[in-house]
Amino acid sequence: MLQFTTNSFLWLLACLAIGAGYAFLLYQSSSYLQKSYRNVLFALRSLAVAVLAFLLFAPLIRITNKMVEKPLIIVAQDNSASIGITRPAGFNKAAYEADFKKLVKELESNYEVRTFNFGGDMQPGLAFQYGAKLTNISAVFKNISDQFSNRNIGAVVLATDGIYNKGGNPQYESVNVKSPVYTVALGDTIPRRDILVANVNYNNIVYLDNQFQVEVSVEAYQCKGVSSTLTVSDQTGTLFSKPITINSDEFRITVPVTLLAKKKGIQRFNVRVTPVAKELSAQNNVQTIFMEVLDGKEKVLLVANAPHPDIAAIRQSVEINKNYEVKTVLVNDLKAEDVAEAGLLILHQLPSVSGSPEILRAAASKPAWYIIGAQTNVPALNGLQNALGIASSGSVQEVTARVKTDFYSFTLTESTKNRLQNFAPLLAPFGNYGLKGPASVLLTQQIGKVVTDNPLLLFADEPQRKIGILAGEGLWRWRLEDFEENENHEAVDELINKTVQYLSTKEDKRKFRVYPARRSFDENERVILNGELYNDSYELVNTPDVNIVLKNGEGNSYNYVFSKTSNAYELDAGVLPAGEYDFSASTKLGKVNHAATGQFIITQQQAEFQRTTANHQLLYEMAAQSTGKMVYPNQLDQLPAMIRANEQVKTISYENKRYEDLIDLKVLFFLIAGLLTIEWFARKRSGEV
């Protein structure tokens, strides 16, 4: 639809007057022409000139298009394994699938229909294989909100059993979709006879020759009076066995199991309860868990000049990481074997003004974190390391921390950075500070309101070790303040743990490295591995191809070639069966062959077998709160009528307005050309030209 304003018509009248005036001047002397013939020529020229004059003003036209949008019906079918496990009385899988497709076809005759299936995530199209390892119903509503936020969503048809084991409560997420939700209640609400390993709690990492505990939760339904046996086994045989007598129809028990880590590497354990007669599924009777057995913890030796609150604060933070074993000792009780066994030394106010044992000089090759305080012998410290020099008179001053933005040795969260800069001051030596060599400064000192370049916490690489220097005492105040303000110690724990982790990490001199993105993947997760290749100058290169073979415990092998990124390698191996995997990668740079090996695990997903009783109450509540309804599979044919009767499901229309230059209309060109052409032929015929 075209629209003109009142002003447009006034300008058009003015242009018509101009055209008429021009035609009058042209034809007033043509007295030999017949009056009627002259009037026709007058009109043709007037109209042509008027249109041309009007176009000189660059007029705009407003074009209004009326759009009609039918309601969009979104149909989502649960394709998770829990649907396929149970078979309610009267339910026929083939008949249901046919009826559901018939429902979609009928809806398509009146509405725009988009179909999806879902398990752990949502995929386009219908699917009735019931093989998904997880169920995330809330993801359905989140995807609908994200993908169709600007569409006329008439209704959502959701077919599921109401059991979810990933994501949040879908009832809360469904309110973001401002449309009726019609639920199709699948599954069986009647508990079926079943015994299962409901959960296994364990640590992913344990240490060689150490005992560790596994907590096994067993559940049984409709099995009163039946006995079963819980066993834990590995490749060597049964490690634990316990009979279980089930004394109720809803039975739960948690059994602690103590085992011994006997072998280094990734170890597999099978946790199993023996089946009972006529139970729903035997697949949930066993869970397989994997643990990484390490050959000892990294030993951290915390040596103090004298008792100090910092010592407890540092120890508590370091011990959060179960990979570290912390030993605390006063310097006068220090033994040579303590230093020899340590992977990292934390030296609090050492060397001290009261003197330090010669054994500390013997530890000069060990990675160390020096913490300076009032009792530190600063000149002696200057001689023990090549990173920081301090010319101090022996007095101390209060300094607060400022985080450097150009520190890249490791990262801290923004929350931790902000907290560190607001903590109470530390006591640092008063004097002149200077870097003696290359160093990475994480924290600098702020004295009062003056931000200085004096390092507060720095790190450096020496020929045989890494060192860190904290030029201030009072970490215990930081940890206490962190808890008072935030009810946790996260900021201080992160700073101390990442400092210890960085200093204790041994430099990797390998020229070819391949490592998984994680040591443990879920069964339905894509397995990602990364690779790095260095030349003799330790520059990253990725010219040659990298081949890799993955082999699982069953002897199955998978061969791949890495993809090349900007200067490294990456492999997306896709989704692989659960189990423990060894990998062997190889490449050749020049004439040198390189190889790398490693391990990772893929844990089996049993979530769909843990809960099999349908939650129709959830489906009813989701439908009710959105003015929708819940139906059963044998009522699918009623859904189209229910949707049609809902006043919220309606076609909407809207107008799309835009402005265009009138001169862009091709019809005006042909109009002007036509008028002038007709006039020209008429004048020629009459002898005017």
C-alpha positions as semicolon CSV with decimal commas, in nm:
position;residue;x (nm);y (nm);z (nm)
1;M;0,000;0,000;0,000
2;L;0,137;0,345;-0,102
3;Q;0,070;0,652;0,109
4;F;0,114;1,021;0,038
5;T;0,089;1,306;0,290
6;T;-0,126;1,617;0,259
7;N;0,184;1,826;0,187
8;S;0,267;1,589;-0,099
9;F;-0,061;1,674;-0,271
10;L;-0,002;2,050;-0,228
11;W;0,335;2,020;-0,397
12;L;0,177;1,809;-0,669
13;L;-0,083;2,082;-0,738
14;A;0,196;2,337;-0,762
15;C;0,383;2,115;-1,009
16;L;0,063;2,073;-1,214
17;A;0,037;2,451;-1,229
18;I;0,397;2,471;-1,352
19;G;0,325;2,206;-1,617
20;A;0,010;2,387;-1,728
21;G;0,195;2,719;-1,750
22;Y;0,471;2,563;-1,958
23;A;0,218;2,397;-2,195
24;F;0,023;2,726;-2,226
25;L;0,334;2,911;-2,339
26;L;0,411;2,632;-2,587
27;Y;0,068;2,603;-2,744
28;Q;-0,083;2,954;-2,715
29;S;0,044;3,050;-3,062
30;S;-0,070;2,726;-3,230
31;S;-0,398;2,874;-3,350
32;Y;-0,417;2,661;-3,665
33;L;-0,460;2,345;-3,454
34;Q;-0,809;2,233;-3,378
35;K;-0,910;2,328;-3,027
36;S;-0,976;1,972;-2,913
37;Y;-0,649;1,850;-3,066
38;R;-0,460;2,135;-2,900
39;N;-0,620;2,059;-2,565
40;V;-0,500;1,697;-2,586
41;L;-0,145;1,808;-2,661
42;F;-0,172;2,068;-2,386
43;A;-0,275;1,802;-2,135
44;L;0,002;1,565;-2,241
45;R;0,274;1,827;-2,207
46;S;0,130;1,964;-1,879
47;L;0,124;1,621;-1,720
48;A;0,477;1,529;-1,836
49;V;0,628;1,856;-1,713
50;A;0,435;1,835;-1,384
51;V;0,568;1,489;-1,312
52;L;0,926;1,596;-1,392
53;A;0,892;1,903;-1,172
54;F;0,755;1,696;-0,887
55;L;1,047;1,454;-0,910
56;L;1,292;1,744;-0,870
57;F;1,180;1,769;-0,507
58;A;1,299;1,405;-0,442
59;P;0,966;1,296;-0,295
60;L;0,940;0,983;-0,080
61;I;0,662;0,730;-0,074
62;R;0,566;0,522;0,228
63;I;0,504;0,158;0,143
64;T;0,308;-0,050;0,396
65;N;0,310;-0,430;0,368
66;K;0,068;-0,629;0,578
67;M;0,216;-0,959;0,700
68;V;0,023;-1,253;0,843
69;E;0,203;-1,510;1,063
70;K;0,044;-1,840;1,150
71;P;0,104;-1,981;1,499
72;L;0,423;-2,182;1,537
73;I;0,373;-2,518;1,710
74;I;0,692;-2,668;1,854
75;V;0,682;-3,044;1,902
76;A;0,956;-3,208;2,116
77;Q;0,990;-3,583;2,170
78;D;1,196;-3,731;2,457
79;N;1,450;-3,971;2,303
80;S;1,625;-4,075;2,625
81;A;1,685;-4,430;2,741
82;S;1,443;-4,409;3,034
83;I;1,152;-4,403;2,785
84;G;1,264;-4,729;2,630
85;I;1,323;-4,911;2,959
86;T;0,966;-4,904;3,086
87;R;0,662;-5,043;2,904
88;P;0,339;-4,930;3,077
89;A;0,035;-5,152;3,041
90;G;-0,136;-5,090;2,708
91;F;0,155;-4,894;2,558
92;N;0,260;-5,001;2,208
93;K;0,578;-4,836;2,084
94;A;0,504;-4,877;1,712
95;A;0,145;-4,752;1,749
96;Y;0,259;-4,453;1,953
97;E;0,518;-4,357;1,692
98;A;0,257;-4,376;1,415
99;D;0,004;-4,174;1,617
100;F;0,263;-3,910;1,700
101;K;0,361;-3,864;1,336
102;K;-0,009;-3,845;1,246
103;L;-0,050;-3,572;1,509
104;V;0,234;-3,371;1,356
105;K;0,085;-3,406;1,008
106;E;-0,257;-3,286;1,127
107;L;-0,105;-2,986;1,303
108;E;0,086;-2,896;0,987
109;S;-0,245;-2,847;0,802
110;N;-0,328;-2,542;1,018
111;Y;-0,002;-2,426;1,170
112;E;0,368;-2,394;1,110
113;V;0,523;-2,693;1,290
114;R;0,885;-2,746;1,398
115;T;0,982;-3,087;1,537
116;F;1,267;-3,176;1,773
117;N;1,395;-3,465;1,981
118;F;1,594;-3,429;2,300
119;G;1,810;-3,615;2,546
120;G;2,111;-3,437;2,693
121;D;2,048;-3,161;2,438
122;M;1,790;-3,074;2,171
123;Q;1,820;-3,185;1,808
124;P;1,597;-3,105;1,505
125;G;1,356;-3,372;1,383
126;L;1,172;-3,654;1,553
127;A;1,352;-3,963;1,683
128;F;1,217;-4,271;1,858
129;Q;1,535;-4,474;1,923
130;Y;1,534;-4,395;2,299
131;G;1,911;-4,418;2,330
132;A;2,016;-4,080;2,475
133;K;2,225;-4,118;2,792
134;L;2,089;-3,807;2,968
135;T;1,766;-3,607;2,983
136;N;1,768;-3,229;2,998
137;I;1,408;-3,107;2,974
138;S;1,493;-2,751;3,073
139;A;1,722;-2,729;2,767
140;V;1,414;-2,766;2,547
141;F;1,257;-2,450;2,685
142;K;1,587;-2,262;2,687
143;N;1,647;-2,345;2,320
144;I;1,292;-2,243;2,233
145;S;1,345;-1,908;2,408
146;D;1,677;-1,854;2,228
147;Q;1,577;-1,967;1,878
148;F;1,217;-1,845;1,853
149;S;1,207;-1,540;2,081
150;N;1,062;-1,317;1,806
151;R;0,818;-1,570;1,662
152;N;0,447;-1,625;1,715
153;I;0,479;-1,941;1,925
154;G;0,130;-2,083;1,951
155;A;0,201;-2,386;2,168
156;V;0,465;-2,636;2,277
157;V;0,389;-3,008;2,262
158;L;0,628;-3,194;2,495
159;A;0,629;-3,574;2,503
160;T;0,834;-3,709;2,795
161;D;0,820;-3,912;3,114
162;G;0,914;-3,613;3,331
163;I;1,243;-3,770;3,446
164;Y;1,542;-3,535;3,409
165;N;1,901;-3,588;3,521
166;K;2,072;-3,288;3,366
167;G;1,993;-2,918;3,391
168;G;1,753;-2,747;3,628
169;N;1,387;-2,794;3,706
170;P;1,205;-2,754;3,372
171;Q;0,900;-2,610;3,544
172;Y;1,096;-2,292;3,618
173;E;1,247;-2,270;3,269
174;S;0,911;-2,327;3,096
175;V;0,768;-1,998;3,227
176;N;1,007;-1,813;2,993
177;V;0,812;-1,952;2,697
178;K;0,498;-1,739;2,698
179;S;0,285;-2,004;2,529
180;P;0,066;-2,297;2,636
181;V;0,256;-2,620;2,702
182;Y;0,078;-2,945;2,617
183;T;0,251;-3,244;2,775
184;V;0,225;-3,605;2,661
185;A;0,278;-3,824;2,969
186;L;0,502;-4,117;2,878
187;G;0,652;-4,383;3,104
188;D;0,505;-4,557;3,405
189;T;0,429;-4,398;3,742
190;I;0,400;-4,738;3,912
191;P;0,733;-4,837;4,076
192;R;0,868;-5,156;3,920
193;R;1,070;-5,430;4,087
194;D;1,432;-5,326;4,059
195;I;1,763;-5,319;4,246
196;L;2,039;-5,083;4,143
197;V;2,368;-4,920;4,231
198;A;2,227;-4,570;4,273
199;N;2,550;-4,378;4,331
200;V;2,920;-4,422;4,398
201;N;3,113;-4,148;4,578
202;Y;3,492;-4,159;4,537
203;N;3,801;-3,949;4,476
204;N;3,928;-3,939;4,118
205;I;4,288;-3,935;4,239
206;V;4,441;-4,165;4,499
207;Y;4,799;-4,245;4,589
208;L;4,997;-4,563;4,551
209;D;4,998;-4,793;4,855
210;N;4,741;-4,574;5,032
211;Q;4,401;-4,689;5,149
212;F;4,100;-4,503;5,007
213;Q;3,728;-4,521;5,068
214;V;3,442;-4,564;4,824
215;E;3,081;-4,505;4,934
216;V;2,826;-4,716;4,746
217;S;2,454;-4,630;4,758
218;V;2,222;-4,921;4,679
219;E;1,848;-4,882;4,622
220;A;1,579;-5,144;4,573
221;Y;1,208;-5,116;4,491
222;Q;0,934;-5,375;4,534
223;C;1,198;-5,627;4,651
224;K;1,104;-5,676;5,017
225;G;1,234;-6,004;5,157
226;V;1,488;-6,056;4,879
227;S;1,865;-6,082;4,931
228;S;2,145;-5,957;4,709
229;T;2,523;-5,919;4,728
230;L;2,731;-5,607;4,678
231;T;3,076;-5,666;4,526
232;V;3,365;-5,444;4,421
233;S;3,619;-5,594;4,182
234;D;3,907;-5,506;3,954
235;Q;4,101;-5,700;3,692
236;T;4,258;-5,915;3,964
237;G;3,926;-6,034;4,109
238;T;3,682;-5,951;4,389
239;L;3,813;-5,695;4,639
240;F;3,504;-5,656;4,855
241;S;3,180;-5,846;4,912
242;K;2,883;-5,783;5,141
243;P;2,540;-5,953;5,154
244;I;2,239;-5,721;5,157
245;T;1,897;-5,813;5,293
246;I;1,616;-5,594;5,159
247;N;1,355;-5,530;5,429
248;S;1,118;-5,280;5,261
249;D;0,967;-5,200;4,922
250;E;1,160;-4,872;4,912
251;F;1,500;-4,976;5,037
252;R;1,817;-4,763;5,054
253;I;2,156;-4,833;5,207
254;T;2,499;-4,671;5,185
255;V;2,796;-4,906;5,223
256;P;3,148;-4,773;5,290
257;V;3,417;-4,975;5,112
258;T;3,787;-4,943;5,200
259;L;4,034;-5,043;4,928
260;L;4,410;-5,029;4,874
261;A;4,575;-4,860;4,574
262;K;4,815;-5,129;4,456
263;K;4,905;-5,023;4,103
264;K;5,007;-4,695;3,943
265;G;4,804;-4,547;3,656
266;I;4,435;-4,545;3,567
267;Q;4,258;-4,826;3,747
268;R;3,911;-4,964;3,677
269;F;3,673;-5,093;3,945
270;N;3,335;-5,261;3,893
271;V;3,071;-5,201;4,161
272;R;2,791;-5,455;4,130
273;V;2,481;-5,586;4,305
274;T;2,356;-5,929;4,204
275;P;2,025;-5,922;4,013
276;V;1,691;-6,023;4,161
277;A;1,425;-6,222;3,980
278;K;1,193;-6,032;3,741
279;E;1,357;-5,696;3,797
280;L;1,301;-5,410;3,552
281;S;1,659;-5,381;3,425
282;A;1,992;-5,540;3,507
283;Q;2,185;-5,256;3,339
284;N;2,169;-5,045;3,654
285;N;2,306;-5,327;3,870
286;V;2,664;-5,229;3,793
287;Q;2,865;-4,909;3,780
288;T;3,220;-4,885;3,653
289;I;3,445;-4,624;3,811
290;F;3,796;-4,514;3,719
291;M;4,064;-4,373;3,946
292;E;4,407;-4,237;3,872
293;V;4,665;-4,382;4,109
294;L;4,964;-4,151;4,147
295;D;5,302;-4,251;4,275
296;G;5,310;-4,020;4,578
297;K;5,207;-3,662;4,640
298;E;5,420;-3,358;4,561
299;K;5,596;-3,277;4,888
300;V;5,600;-2,917;5,005
301;L;5,832;-2,827;5,292
302;L;5,724;-2,518;5,488
303;V;6,023;-2,393;5,690
304;A;5,971;-2,110;5,939
305;N;6,216;-1,899;6,131
306;A;5,975;-1,893;6,427
307;P;5,609;-1,966;6,500
308;H;5,387;-1,725;6,307
309;P;5,016;-1,707;6,209
310;D;5,119;-1,705;5,841
311;I;5,239;-2,065;5,873
312;A;4,893;-2,205;5,953
313;A;4,729;-1,989;5,687
314;I;4,969;-2,109;5,415
315;R;4,941;-2,472;5,523
316;Q;4,561;-2,468;5,525
317;S;4,552;-2,320;5,175
318;V;4,804;-2,564;5,027
319;E;4,639;-2,871;5,182
320;I;4,316;-2,797;4,995
321;N;4,491;-2,945;4,690
322;K;4,510;-3,317;4,756
323;N;4,808;-3,346;4,520
324;Y;5,031;-3,184;4,781
325;E;5,166;-3,317;5,108
326;V;5,274;-3,034;5,338
327;K;5,531;-3,070;5,613
328;T;5,594;-2,781;5,854
329;V;5,919;-2,747;6,045
330;L;6,105;-2,475;6,236
331;V;6,443;-2,396;6,089
332;N;6,632;-2,516;6,395
333;D;6,471;-2,861;6,356
334;L;6,538;-2,884;5,983
335;K;6,701;-3,204;5,860
336;A;6,887;-3,273;5,537
337;E;6,649;-3,552;5,442
338;D;6,354;-3,312;5,471
339;V;6,511;-3,085;5,211
340;A;6,610;-3,377;4,988
341;E;6,254;-3,515;4,977
342;A;6,082;-3,180;4,916
343;G;5,972;-3,074;4,571
344;L;5,921;-2,714;4,685
345;L;6,050;-2,511;4,980
346;I;5,845;-2,232;5,136
347;L;6,088;-2,027;5,348
348;H;5,914;-1,792;5,590
349;Q;6,142;-1,506;5,707
350;L;6,451;-1,705;5,605
351;P;6,740;-1,648;5,604
352;S;6,685;-1,470;5,935
353;V;6,873;-1,203;6,122
354;S;6,939;-1,453;6,401
355;G;7,128;-1,676;6,161
356;S;7,030;-1,972;5,945
357;P;7,178;-2,317;5,917
358;E;7,413;-2,395;5,631
359;I;7,162;-2,648;5,510
360;L;6,963;-2,366;5,347
361;R;7,253;-2,295;5,112
362;A;7,256;-2,660;5,018
363;A;6,890;-2,617;4,916
364;A;6,974;-2,346;4,662
365;S;6,890;-2,584;4,374
366;K;6,535;-2,647;4,502
367;P;6,234;-2,445;4,382
368;A;6,162;-2,198;4,660
369;W;5,912;-1,939;4,771
370;Y;6,073;-1,676;4,996
371;I;5,837;-1,484;5,226
372;I;6,005;-1,175;5,369
373;G;5,925;-1,040;5,713
374;A;6,068;-0,832;5,993
375;Q;6,309;-1,115;6,093
376;T;6,444;-1,172;5,739
377;N;6,815;-1,110;5,682
378;V;6,762;-0,906;5,365
379;P;7,133;-0,882;5,259
380;A;7,167;-1,261;5,298
381;L;6,849;-1,311;5,094
382;N;6,989;-1,088;4,821
383;G;7,279;-1,331;4,792
384;L;7,062;-1,645;4,773
385;Q;6,869;-1,551;4,458
386;N;6,910;-1,355;4,135
387;A;6,567;-1,198;4,102
388;L;6,522;-0,914;4,355
389;G;6,758;-0,681;4,536
390;I;6,646;-0,478;4,838
391;A;6,850;-0,206;5,007
392;S;6,679;-0,184;5,345
393;S;6,756;-0,014;5,674
394;G;6,583;-0,294;5,863
395;S;6,254;-0,117;5,929
396;V;5,920;-0,221;5,782
397;Q;5,618;-0,036;5,643
398;E;5,257;-0,120;5,558
399;V;5,186;-0,185;5,189
400;T;4,871;-0,292;5,008
401;A;4,867;-0,500;4,693
402;R;4,808;-0,383;4,337
403;V;4,763;-0,646;4,067
404;K;4,974;-0,608;3,752
405;T;4,779;-0,648;3,428
406;D;5,078;-0,772;3,228
407;F;5,141;-1,087;3,434
408;Y;5,100;-1,405;3,227
409;S;5,270;-1,688;3,419
410;F;4,930;-1,798;3,550
411;T;4,585;-1,646;3,576
412;L;4,369;-1,533;3,866
413;T;3,995;-1,481;3,855
414;E;3,868;-1,124;3,843
415;S;3,704;-1,176;4,182
416;T;4,039;-1,273;4,337
417;K;4,216;-0,976;4,178
418;N;3,959;-0,736;4,319
419;R;3,973;-0,890;4,666
420;L;4,355;-0,883;4,683
421;Q;4,359;-0,511;4,618
422;N;4,120;-0,445;4,906
423;F;4,282;-0,662;5,173
424;A;4,463;-0,524;5,478
425;P;4,826;-0,413;5,433
426;L;5,122;-0,648;5,463
427;L;5,443;-0,555;5,644
428;A;5,722;-0,510;5,389
429;P;6,086;-0,397;5,426
430;F;6,132;-0,022;5,389
431;G;6,395;0,059;5,129
432;N;6,486;0,061;4,762
433;Y;6,378;-0,230;4,544
434;G;6,531;-0,335;4,214
435;L;6,504;-0,632;3,981
436;K;6,835;-0,812;3,934
437;G;6,723;-0,998;3,621
438;P;6,419;-1,109;3,421
439;A;6,118;-1,156;3,648
440;S;5,740;-1,165;3,630
441;V;5,573;-0,934;3,882
442;L;5,221;-1,027;3,990
443;L;5,171;-0,776;4,275
444;T;5,325;-0,435;4,334
445;Q;5,324;-0,222;4,650
446;Q;5,089;0,065;4,720
447;I;5,212;0,285;5,007
448;G;4,923;0,489;5,136
449;K;4,763;0,629;4,823
450;V;5,082;0,609;4,616
451;V;5,111;0,317;4,373
452;T;5,477;0,222;4,331
453;D;5,669;-0,014;4,103
454;N;5,819;-0,194;4,404
455;P;5,747;-0,567;4,365
456;L;5,535;-0,731;4,634
457;L;5,507;-1,076;4,471
458;L;5,729;-1,182;4,183
459;F;5,851;-1,497;4,010
460;A;6,171;-1,576;3,825
461;D;6,345;-1,866;3,651
462;E;6,694;-1,948;3,766
463;P;6,917;-2,201;3,586
464;Q;6,811;-2,495;3,805
465;R;6,484;-2,384;3,962
466;K;6,192;-2,147;3,983
467;I;6,165;-1,901;4,270
468;G;5,898;-1,672;4,408
469;I;5,939;-1,383;4,651
470;L;5,662;-1,231;4,862
471;A;5,806;-0,909;5,008
472;G;5,571;-0,894;5,304
473;E;5,430;-1,086;5,598
474;G;5,065;-1,102;5,707
475;L;4,896;-1,352;5,481
476;W;4,699;-1,472;5,783
477;R;4,522;-1,134;5,794
478;W;4,425;-1,174;5,426
479;R;4,279;-1,519;5,487
480;L;4,086;-1,402;5,794
481;E;3,954;-1,093;5,616
482;D;3,856;-1,300;5,312
483;F;3,635;-1,516;5,531
484;E;3,486;-1,224;5,725
485;E;3,382;-1,044;5,406
486;N;3,294;-1,337;5,178
487;E;3,242;-1,634;5,411
488;N;3,512;-1,826;5,225
489;H;3,887;-1,823;5,167
490;E;3,868;-1,851;4,789
491;A;4,085;-1,551;4,698
492;V;4,377;-1,630;4,930
493;D;4,352;-2,004;4,860
494;E;4,365;-1,939;4,486
495;L;4,667;-1,709;4,516
496;I;4,864;-1,949;4,737
497;N;4,768;-2,264;4,547
498;K;4,852;-2,121;4,208
499;T;5,181;-1,988;4,342
500;V;5,271;-2,333;4,479
501;Q;5,152;-2,505;4,163
502;Y;5,355;-2,274;3,939
503;L;5,674;-2,305;4,144
504;S;5,651;-2,684;4,182
505;T;5,574;-2,756;3,816
506;K;5,870;-2,907;3,643
507;E;5,956;-2,765;3,303
508;D;5,861;-2,994;3,016
509;K;6,154;-3,023;2,774
510;R;5,982;-3,262;2,533
511;K;5,964;-3,139;2,173
512;F;5,649;-3,341;2,097
513;R;5,354;-3,335;2,337
514;V;5,007;-3,481;2,307
515;Y;4,751;-3,450;2,584
516;P;4,374;-3,486;2,622
517;A;4,164;-3,180;2,701
518;R;4,071;-3,361;3,023
519;R;4,179;-3,685;3,183
520;S;3,816;-3,795;3,214
521;F;3,532;-3,758;2,962
522;D;3,166;-3,852;2,991
523;E;3,031;-4,128;2,768
524;N;2,822;-3,890;2,553
525;E;3,095;-3,624;2,531
526;R;3,324;-3,557;2,234
527;V;3,685;-3,652;2,304
528;I;3,930;-3,369;2,229
529;L;4,310;-3,407;2,222
530;N;4,571;-3,139;2,160
531;G;4,924;-3,166;2,028
532;E;5,235;-2,947;2,017
533;L;5,555;-2,991;1,814
534;Y;5,868;-2,782;1,871
535;N;6,173;-2,739;1,650
536;D;6,530;-2,720;1,782
537;S;6,478;-2,352;1,873
538;Y;6,166;-2,450;2,072
539;E;5,938;-2,272;1,828
540;L;5,594;-2,421;1,767
541;V;5,558;-2,576;1,422
542;N;5,289;-2,790;1,262
543;T;5,427;-2,869;0,918
544;P;5,425;-3,252;0,940
545;D;5,113;-3,461;0,993
546;V;5,054;-3,620;1,333
547;N;4,901;-3,968;1,350
548;I;4,747;-4,115;1,663
549;V;4,607;-4,453;1,764
550;L;4,354;-4,481;2,046
551;K;4,315;-4,825;2,204
552;N;4,063;-4,918;2,472
553;G;4,066;-5,199;2,726
554;E;3,868;-5,432;2,496
555;G;4,143;-5,414;2,235
556;N;3,955;-5,190;1,988
557;S;4,178;-4,946;1,803
558;Y;4,085;-4,609;1,647
559;N;4,321;-4,436;1,402
560;Y;4,315;-4,062;1,342
561;V;4,516;-3,779;1,189
562;F;4,529;-3,452;1,382
563;S;4,389;-3,133;1,232
564;K;4,625;-2,836;1,218
565;T;4,547;-2,513;1,401
566;S;4,742;-2,187;1,363
567;N;5,064;-2,337;1,499
568;A;4,963;-2,657;1,680
569;Y;4,736;-2,962;1,644
570;E;4,388;-3,061;1,756
571;L;4,187;-3,381;1,725
572;D;3,812;-3,420;1,772
573;A;3,776;-3,796;1,807
574;G;3,399;-3,770;1,850
575;V;3,195;-3,976;2,093
576;L;3,364;-4,303;2,194
577;P;3,249;-4,601;2,403
578;A;3,311;-4,590;2,776
579;G;3,637;-4,738;2,901
580;E;4,002;-4,666;2,962
581;Y;4,209;-4,561;2,663
582;D;4,579;-4,559;2,583
583;F;4,698;-4,340;2,300
584;S;5,015;-4,340;2,094
585;A;5,093;-4,046;1,865
586;S;5,378;-4,012;1,618
587;T;5,523;-3,764;1,371
588;K;5,850;-3,684;1,193
589;L;6,016;-3,344;1,177
590;G;6,307;-3,344;0,934
591;K;6,490;-3,668;0,997
592;V;6,385;-3,702;1,361
593;N;6,096;-3,926;1,464
594;H;5,888;-3,816;1,761
595;A;5,641;-4,015;1,971
596;A;5,409;-3,940;2,262
597;T;5,187;-4,164;2,472
598;G;4,925;-4,115;2,739
599;Q;4,595;-4,223;2,887
600;F;4,243;-4,095;2,939
601;I;3,914;-4,246;3,051
602;I;3,554;-4,226;2,934
603;T;3,310;-4,284;3,219
604;Q;2,989;-4,472;3,157
605;Q;2,663;-4,281;3,190
606;Q;2,411;-4,471;3,402
607;A;2,184;-4,179;3,490
608;E;1,895;-4,300;3,272
609;F;1,884;-4,629;3,462
610;Q;1,889;-4,476;3,810
611;R;1,536;-4,335;3,805
612;T;1,272;-4,510;3,598
613;T;0,944;-4,406;3,765
614;A;0,777;-4,138;3,555
615;N;0,706;-3,797;3,707
616;H;0,365;-3,710;3,563
617;Q;0,301;-3,459;3,842
618;L;0,573;-3,237;3,696
619;L;0,415;-3,262;3,350
620;Y;0,071;-3,176;3,487
621;E;0,204;-2,871;3,670
622;M;0,396;-2,742;3,366
623;A;0,083;-2,771;3,152
624;A;-0,148;-2,618;3,412
625;Q;0,066;-2,312;3,479
626;S;0,071;-2,227;3,106
627;T;-0,304;-2,285;3,028
628;G;-0,208;-2,605;2,848
629;K;-0,313;-2,961;2,927
630;M;-0,158;-3,301;2,993
631;V;-0,265;-3,599;2,781
632;Y;-0,166;-3,965;2,766
633;P;-0,039;-4,144;2,454
634;N;-0,385;-4,284;2,377
635;Q;-0,524;-3,927;2,373
636;L;-0,293;-3,783;2,107
637;D;-0,584;-3,742;1,864
638;Q;-0,743;-3,491;2,105
639;L;-0,451;-3,249;2,099
640;P;-0,534;-3,064;1,771
641;A;-0,882;-2,976;1,899
642;M;-0,739;-2,862;2,235
643;I;-0,491;-2,636;2,061
644;R;-0,757;-2,491;1,830
645;A;-0,980;-2,416;2,130
646;N;-0,707;-2,223;2,312
647;E;-0,755;-1,851;2,250
648;Q;-0,382;-1,789;2,299
649;V;-0,309;-1,984;1,981
650;K;-0,397;-1,734;1,710
651;T;-0,271;-1,589;1,386
652;I;-0,116;-1,245;1,419
653;S;-0,076;-0,975;1,156
654;Y;0,158;-0,682;1,152
655;E;0,254;-0,401;0,918
656;N;0,595;-0,341;0,773
657;K;0,645;0,023;0,675
658;R;0,932;0,161;0,469
659;Y;1,012;0,471;0,265
660;E;1,147;0,475;-0,091
661;D;1,236;0,748;-0,340
662;L;0,948;0,804;-0,580
663;I;1,194;0,840;-0,865
664;D;1,289;0,471;-0,818
665;L;0,947;0,364;-0,950
666;K;1,003;0,243;-1,305
667;V;0,638;0,311;-1,393
668;L;0,707;0,687;-1,373
669;F;0,982;0,657;-1,634
670;F;0,749;0,478;-1,872
671;L;0,470;0,729;-1,794
672;I;0,686;1,031;-1,876
673;A;0,836;0,864;-2,184
674;G;0,489;0,759;-2,299
675;L;0,340;1,109;-2,259
676;L;0,623;1,277;-2,443
677;T;0,625;1,013;-2,717
678;I;0,251;1,042;-2,779
679;E;0,280;1,422;-2,786
680;W;0,573;1,411;-3,026
681;F;0,394;1,183;-3,275
682;A;0,080;1,396;-3,249
683;R;0,272;1,717;-3,317
684;K;0,459;1,558;-3,605
685;R;0,137;1,443;-3,763
686;S;-0,004;1,794;-3,736
687;G;0,313;1,951;-3,876
688;E;0,432;2,108;-3,552
689;V;0,777;1,936;-3,579
